Structures are given as structure tokens and as C-alpha cells.
Amino acid sequence: MGTTMRNHLFFSVFLLCVSLLWSENSIEQVFTYRTSAIPREGVWIVGDFNAWSQVSHPLKNVSPGVWEIILKLPPGEYRYLIRMDSRLEIMSDKLRVGEPWFIPTSATPKGDLLDIRIPSPNLSGEYIEGFLYLPPGDRSFLPLLILHHGNGGNKNDWVDNGCIPVIMDNLIHKGKIRPFAVFFPSMQAYRNYPGLSQALAKDIPNWLHDAYGINVSKKTLALGGVSMGGSVVYQALMDRQDVLGSYISLAGWLPELQIPFLIQAISKKDIQVYILCGSGDGLLKNSRAIWEQAQEIKEKITYTELAGGHTYECWIKGIPDLFISLSQSFYE
């Protein structure tokens, strides 16, 4: 075999290996670009990940002013530009492709998921069933996040669809967060009980403190929920009790007439509020209305719009950054 042919074969094998390695380690991630302009020809993303090609990665117009593309790239940071028609726009930030936090790995120490029942005086003595996630390692005096499911759901939803135990294990293992406990209650049967807020904010933390030594100081307690559970979070926030330090609503809904009362409640309490919603979610208008009316107290609210709709696939994208912020607030 001649030298030229051997070099050609070597180079072909090299490119194949690089291609396979790139594909194996890649993550699918939705990139969203918003503009008030109306492109005549289209919108493209141009970056070092595609050798600065101006035509290989066109974005799709998914709604007025919103353009998206699914990128499949290895984790890392990438420089990029936006091409709109024939004009290139320099982007000051970098395209971040995060680690696949929801994928379990054999090298990551695992926490425990305990199936427990908690008696609730505020629910007429009924028992709240749920899963308690306890992280690996030291479990003394842990902060607590209570995560409520959506309408028709139960304790399994955040575990199976939200992959929360796996995300927690990976974030702790990588040193991204300090450990905290997470409780996933089954609350569908109690959604109309007048004592629901008190059950979530008091009965659950107090019982877990007695049974597992959970830290029940205000700063180390958080209540979160998705969809209907996000609406429950808003109602609990407006409750007169002031025992929780953080509130998280993912695609929650609140009647428009109640939004001023929510803003007033936030302004009077020493708390942090997180609001997340998908850019294609039917409840986005409601989340934006809350954010727009909260501008005078916006330092108390972290507002995030995620690419996607009313699905766990969308919400899970915001969980790692949310948990990083929450862990910082627990331990600051």
C-alpha cells in the first residue's frame, strides 16, 4: 500500500473516531432566539461548533418572534453569531451546553428514596404519602425542598418524569450544590382542603424534623410545585403563615385578580421566589403577567422562560440551575 493511500486511510479512520466520539458525548439542547424583527430569508446560528458555516444550522420560526433549533453538541461553551437574512449579529454571551444531569452514572454516589407516610393535623388527621430523597453522605440538619406534583399526579411524577433523585446525586457529586433533602408528596386527594397550605408548610417539615433531623428554620425550607402544584405554591405564599424561605412555581397559574395580592405578599415577606415557564406553554401569559407586575420587587424573584411547553421535558431543563441557586440560599 502506498504512502498516500495509507495517509488517506488513517485520516478517514481518524475522522470516523472523532465523529463517533462527538455523537456519543453529545446532548440535545433547544436553542431559542427572540426578535421583534421579521426576517425575509430566515435566521441561522453560526458558531465554532459548525466551523462558522452561515447556512448549515437554520432556525425554525415556532411562534411570532420566536425561532428555535435543536442542537446536538458535547457539553461545553461555544462562541456563536446570529445570521438574520444577510446581517450577522455578534452575541456577547456564549452558548452553554450543560452536562446531562438527569443521566445516572455508576461512578456517582446514590442517595436513598424512602417511601413514608406523614400524619397531618391540618388535613383532619389524614396521612400524606410521599417519597423522601436523602442525599448520600452526611444527613444531619439538612435543608428541605417539598415538591408538589401537577393535577392528577402523585409522588412518582417528580421521581420518574422529573428525574430529581438522579439530578440531585449528580449535582452533589460534581460539587455544584451542597446537599439537601427533597420530599415528593401525593396531594391530589387534598387539593381542596382548607388546611392544605399549613400541611405543606408546617406538618411535613415538623414531622421530618422529628423523624430525620431536618432543619426547619425558615431559610432552609422551600416549597415548589408544577402546574396545579405551582398554583398551590402561590396560594401558600399568600397564606398568613411566614415559615418558608423560598417558593418555586413551575408553570403555575393564578387568577388575574389575585396577582396584586401575590405581589403584596411577596413584598412583605423575607423570601425568594422562583418562577419558571415554557416559552410554548399556554400558561406563559399568566407567568409573564406576574413578572411584569412585580418589577418593584424584582430582586426577590428569579424569572425564567424555558424552551418548550407544558411538560416535564421542558421543566427539567431549568432544574439544575434552580437547584444551584436554591442550595446557595439554603447555606448562605
Secondary structure per residue as TSV (DSSP state, phi and psi in degrees):
chain	resnum	aa	ss	phi	psi
A	1	M	-	360.0	131.1
A	2	G	-	-70.9	161.7
A	3	T	H	-61.0	-41.9
A	4	T	H	-62.4	-43.3
A	5	M	H	-66.3	-40.1
A	6	R	H	-63.5	-42.3
A	7	N	H	-63.4	-40.0
A	8	H	H	-64.7	-42.5
A	9	L	H	-65.2	-43.5
A	10	F	H	-59.5	-44.2
A	11	F	H	-65.9	-37.2
A	12	S	H	-65.8	-43.4
A	13	V	H	-63.9	-40.2
A	14	F	H	-59.8	-46.2
A	15	L	H	-63.6	-37.7
A	16	L	H	-64.2	-43.6
A	17	C	H	-63.5	-43.7
A	18	V	H	-61.5	-42.6
A	19	S	H	-62.8	-43.4
A	20	L	H	-66.4	-41.7
A	21	L	H	-63.9	-43.1
A	22	W	H	-59.8	-46.0
A	23	S	H	-65.7	-41.3
A	24	E	H	-65.2	-36.7
A	25	N	T	-95.4	3.0
A	26	S	-	-80.2	155.6
A	27	I	E	-125.2	135.9
A	28	E	E	-80.5	129.2
A	29	Q	E	-143.4	134.4
A	30	V	E	-83.1	125.8
A	31	F	E	-104.3	128.8
A	32	T	E	-118.8	135.0
A	33	Y	E	-127.0	129.3
A	34	R	E	-114.5	137.4
A	35	T	-	-152.1	145.7
A	36	S	S	-86.3	-11.4
A	37	A	S	-74.6	159.8
A	38	I	-	-116.3	97.9
A	39	P	-	-63.6	141.8
A	40	R	S	-85.0	-37.5
A	41	E	S	-103.7	-35.5
A	42	G	-	145.0	-175.2
A	43	V	E	-129.9	137.0
A	44	W	E	-131.3	150.8
A	45	I	E	-103.3	133.2
A	46	V	E	-126.7	122.7
A	47	G	E	-155.3	179.7
A	48	D	G	-70.1	-15.3
A	49	F	G	-77.3	-17.2
A	50	N	G	-124.1	28.4
A	51	A	T	57.8	30.9
A	52	W	T	60.5	33.2
A	53	S	-	-71.0	134.8
A	54	Q	S	-92.9	2.2
A	55	V	S	-131.1	-10.7
A	56	S	S	-78.9	-21.0
A	57	H	-	-129.4	76.3
A	58	P	B	-76.3	144.2
A	59	L	-	-91.9	152.9
A	60	K	E	-102.4	134.6
A	61	N	E	-79.1	103.3
A	62	V	E	-92.9	-21.3
A	63	S	E	-164.9	167.6
A	64	P	T	-53.9	119.3
A	65	G	T	81.0	0.7
A	66	V	E	-120.7	124.4
A	67	W	E	-122.8	138.0
A	68	E	E	-138.5	156.4
A	69	I	E	-150.1	144.4
A	70	I	E	-92.7	116.1
A	71	L	E	-100.9	143.8
A	72	K	E	-121.4	101.7
A	73	L	E	-138.3	153.0
A	74	P	-	-65.8	155.1
A	75	P	S	-56.5	143.1
A	76	G	E	152.0	-171.7
A	77	E	E	-115.4	139.5
A	78	Y	E	-131.7	139.2
A	79	R	-	-82.3	144.1
A	80	Y	E	-156.3	161.1
A	81	L	E	-124.8	163.8
A	82	I	E	-113.4	125.8
A	83	R	E	-101.3	121.6
A	84	M	E	-119.2	114.2
A	85	D	T	57.4	-118.7
A	86	S	T	-103.9	5.1
A	87	R	E	-101.8	137.0
A	88	L	E	-104.3	131.4
A	89	E	E	-110.4	121.7
A	90	I	E	-77.1	127.5
A	91	M	-	-98.5	128.7
A	92	S	S	-74.9	-29.3
A	93	D	S	-89.7	174.2
A	94	K	-	-109.5	153.9
A	95	L	E	-79.5	117.1
A	96	R	E	-101.1	125.7
A	97	V	E	-110.3	109.6
A	98	G	-	-77.2	170.4
A	99	E	-	-72.7	152.0
A	100	P	-	-77.0	77.3
A	101	W	T	-62.1	-22.1
A	102	F	T	-89.7	5.3
A	103	I	S	-101.0	119.9
A	104	P	-	-69.9	145.9
A	105	T	-	-129.0	148.8
A	106	S	T	-67.8	-24.5
A	107	A	T	-81.5	-10.5
A	108	T	S	-90.3	123.4
A	109	P	-	-59.5	139.1
A	110	K	-	-102.9	140.9
A	111	G	-	-81.3	-179.2
A	112	D	E	-108.1	145.9
A	113	L	E	-118.0	109.1
A	114	L	E	-103.0	134.2
A	115	D	E	-92.9	111.5
A	116	I	E	-131.4	165.7
A	117	R	E	-128.0	131.6
A	118	I	E	-118.5	122.1
A	119	P	E	-69.4	139.6
A	120	S	E	-126.0	103.4
A	121	P	G	-58.5	-33.4
A	122	N	G	-78.4	-7.5
A	123	L	G	-112.5	38.6
A	124	S	T	58.5	34.3
A	125	G	T	81.5	4.6
A	126	E	E	-67.0	161.4
A	127	Y	E	-101.3	134.9
A	128	I	E	-95.6	116.8
A	129	E	E	-88.6	146.5
A	130	G	E	-175.7	170.2
A	131	F	E	-100.9	136.5
A	132	L	E	-111.9	118.6
A	133	Y	E	-89.5	123.4
A	134	L	E	-116.0	125.6
A	135	P	-	-70.4	161.8
A	136	P	S	-68.2	157.4
A	137	G	S	88.9	-152.8
A	138	D	-	-66.2	126.3
A	139	R	-	-116.7	19.5
A	140	S	T	-81.9	130.4
A	141	F	T	57.6	46.2
A	142	L	-	-76.1	143.8
A	143	P	-	-64.5	165.0
A	144	L	E	-135.9	131.9
A	145	L	E	-112.5	126.7
A	146	I	E	-102.3	122.1
A	147	L	E	-113.7	113.6
A	148	H	E	-87.3	140.7
A	149	H	-	-81.3	179.9
A	150	G	-	-90.1	-177.8
A	151	N	T	-60.8	131.6
A	152	G	T	80.0	1.8
A	153	G	-	-93.8	-171.2
A	154	N	-	-157.7	-167.9
A	155	K	T	-62.3	-20.2
A	156	N	T	-77.4	-22.9
A	157	D	H	-59.8	-51.2
A	158	W	H	-71.1	-22.2
A	159	V	H	-79.6	-49.9
A	160	D	H	-81.6	-45.6
A	161	N	T	-91.3	-33.6
A	162	G	S	-91.4	-13.4
A	163	C	-	55.8	30.9
A	164	I	H	-61.4	-45.3
A	165	P	H	-57.7	-40.7
A	166	V	H	-66.3	-44.5
A	167	I	H	-60.5	-43.9
A	168	M	H	-61.1	-48.0
A	169	D	H	-56.4	-45.8
A	170	N	H	-68.1	-42.2
A	171	L	H	-65.0	-40.3
A	172	I	H	-67.2	-44.5
A	173	H	H	-62.0	-36.5
A	174	K	T	-84.3	-1.5
A	175	G	T	75.9	17.4
A	176	K	S	-77.8	-30.2
A	177	I	S	-136.2	157.2
A	178	R	-	-89.2	150.4
A	179	P	-	-68.2	145.4
A	180	F	-	-147.8	161.5
A	181	A	E	-89.8	153.9
A	182	V	E	-132.3	130.2
A	183	F	E	-114.5	130.5
A	184	F	E	-112.5	95.9
A	185	P	E	-85.5	153.5
A	186	S	-	-95.3	106.8
A	187	M	-	-117.8	5.8
A	188	Q	G	-56.4	-40.8
A	189	A	G	-69.5	-16.1
A	190	Y	G	-112.4	13.8
A	191	R	T	-62.3	-24.6
A	192	N	T	-105.7	7.4
A	193	Y	-	-71.7	136.1
A	194	P	T	-65.4	-22.6
A	195	G	T	-95.2	17.2
A	196	L	H	-60.4	-47.6
A	197	S	H	-61.0	-42.6
A	198	Q	H	-68.3	-34.0
A	199	A	I	-63.2	-42.5
A	200	L	I	-71.9	-41.9
A	201	A	I	-85.3	-22.7
A	202	K	I	-122.3	-55.6
A	203	D	I	-60.9	-46.7
A	204	I	H	-64.9	-52.5
A	205	P	H	-61.0	-41.9
A	206	N	H	-64.3	-41.7
A	207	W	H	-66.7	-41.9
A	208	L	H	-67.2	-29.6
A	209	H	H	-64.7	-46.5
A	210	D	H	-67.2	-37.2
A	211	A	H	-87.2	-33.9
A	212	Y	H	-130.7	6.5
A	213	G	-	73.1	24.1
A	214	I	-	-61.7	140.0
A	215	N	-	-75.0	120.0
A	216	V	-	-109.0	20.4
A	217	S	S	-69.6	152.9
A	218	K	G	-55.8	-42.6
A	219	K	G	-63.9	-24.7
A	220	T	G	-103.4	16.5
A	221	L	E	-120.3	133.7
A	222	A	E	-137.8	145.5
A	223	L	E	-121.7	127.2
A	224	G	E	-131.0	161.4
A	225	G	E	-166.6	158.6
A	226	V	E	-120.7	139.6
A	227	S	T	57.6	-117.3
A	228	M	H	-57.5	-38.0
A	229	G	H	-63.5	-33.4
A	230	G	H	-66.1	-34.2
A	231	S	H	-68.4	-38.1
A	232	V	H	-60.3	-38.0
A	233	V	H	-61.4	-44.1
A	234	Y	H	-61.4	-42.5
A	235	Q	H	-64.5	-41.1
A	236	A	H	-64.6	-35.6
A	237	L	H	-64.3	-35.6
A	238	M	H	-82.4	-7.3
A	239	D	S	-65.6	153.4
A	240	R	S	-68.2	-22.6
A	241	Q	-	-66.0	141.5
A	242	D	-	-129.7	69.3
A	243	V	-	-118.1	-4.9
A	244	L	-	-111.2	142.8
A	245	G	S	-93.0	-24.4
A	246	S	E	-139.1	144.3
A	247	Y	E	-130.6	135.5
A	248	I	E	-129.0	118.9
A	249	S	E	-118.3	115.3
A	250	L	E	-103.2	110.4
A	251	A	S	55.1	38.7
A	252	G	-	-79.2	164.5
A	253	W	-	-130.0	142.9
A	254	L	-	-138.9	132.9
A	255	P	-	-53.5	140.2
A	256	E	G	-56.6	-36.2
A	257	L	G	-67.9	-19.6
A	258	Q	G	-91.0	-10.7
A	259	I	H	-58.1	-44.5
A	260	P	H	-59.5	-33.9
A	261	F	H	-70.2	-35.2
A	262	L	H	-64.1	-46.9
A	263	I	H	-60.6	-41.1
A	264	Q	H	-63.1	-41.6
A	265	A	H	-64.3	-41.6
A	266	I	H	-63.2	-41.8
A	267	S	H	-64.8	-27.4
A	268	K	H	-91.3	-9.4
A	269	K	S	-113.5	148.3
A	270	D	-	-87.1	83.2
A	271	I	-	-141.1	169.5
A	272	Q	E	-122.6	135.1
A	273	V	E	-119.8	135.5
A	274	Y	E	-119.3	125.7
A	275	I	E	-122.4	123.2
A	276	L	E	-128.3	140.8
A	277	C	E	-156.1	149.3
A	278	G	E	-76.4	146.7
A	279	S	T	-67.2	-21.3
A	280	G	T	-106.9	16.3
A	281	D	-	-83.2	138.3
A	282	G	T	-64.6	-17.2
A	283	L	T	-94.3	5.3
A	284	L	H	-60.2	-40.1
A	285	K	H	-57.9	-40.7
A	286	N	H	-67.9	-42.3
A	287	S	H	-63.2	-41.2
A	288	R	H	-65.7	-35.6
A	289	A	H	-64.2	-40.1
A	290	I	H	-63.5	-46.2
A	291	W	H	-63.4	-41.9
A	292	E	H	-65.2	-35.5
A	293	Q	H	-81.5	-6.9
A	294	A	T	-102.8	16.7
A	295	Q	G	-62.7	-29.9
A	296	E	G	-73.4	-17.1
A	297	I	G	-124.9	28.0
A	298	K	G	-64.6	-17.7
A	299	E	G	-67.7	-16.3
A	300	K	G	-92.4	-4.8
A	301	I	E	-124.6	132.8
A	302	T	E	-106.5	113.4
A	303	Y	E	-109.6	129.3
A	304	T	E	-136.5	132.3
A	305	E	E	-107.1	127.9
A	306	L	E	-105.7	149.5
A	307	A	S	-71.7	122.2
A	308	G	S	135.0	-172.4
A	309	G	-	-113.9	-146.7
A	310	H	S	-90.5	67.7
A	311	T	S	-143.3	156.6
A	312	Y	H	-64.3	-30.5
A	313	E	H	-58.3	-34.9
A	314	C	H	-76.8	-50.9
A	315	W	H	-63.3	-33.7
A	316	I	G	-62.4	-23.9
A	317	K	G	-64.8	-30.7
A	318	G	G	-91.9	-7.3
A	319	I	H	-64.7	-47.9
A	320	P	H	-56.2	-50.6
A	321	D	H	-63.6	-37.2
A	322	L	H	-61.4	-46.4
A	323	F	H	-67.6	-33.3
A	324	I	H	-62.9	-46.5
A	325	S	H	-64.3	-41.0
A	326	L	H	-64.9	-43.6
A	327	S	H	-60.5	-40.2
A	328	Q	H	-62.8	-40.9
A	329	S	H	-70.2	-32.3
A	330	F	H	-63.4	-39.6
A	331	Y	H	-107.5	0.6
A	332	E	-	-70.5	360.0
